[in-house]
Amino acid sequence: MQERRKFKKRFCKYCESKIDLIDYKDIAQLKFSLSERFKIMPRRLTGNCKHHQEMVTIAIKRARQTALIPYIVDRKNVVESPLDMIK
């Protein structure tokens, strides 16, 4: 019989910091919820609670509409860390 893997419990960093509102203009805070291709990372990887994950998703989508975060990364011009472009 297979042995079940034990993963460490992830906690919501926004609940620990007691953050009520996630602003779309604060890109430094949002970049921890984005992958290297600027995709929104799921809850199981970030450890966010449902409430804060929904707020992060809305903030990232608003930041994309205002051109603070790109929608996609060009595959031909690969950058080592696209998050360094965001300042």
Secondary structure, 3 states (H helix, E strand, C coil): CCCCCCCCCCCCHHHHHCCCCCCCCCHHHHHHHECCCCCECCHHHHCCCHHHHHHHHHHHHHHHHCCCCCCCCCCCCCCCCHHHCCC
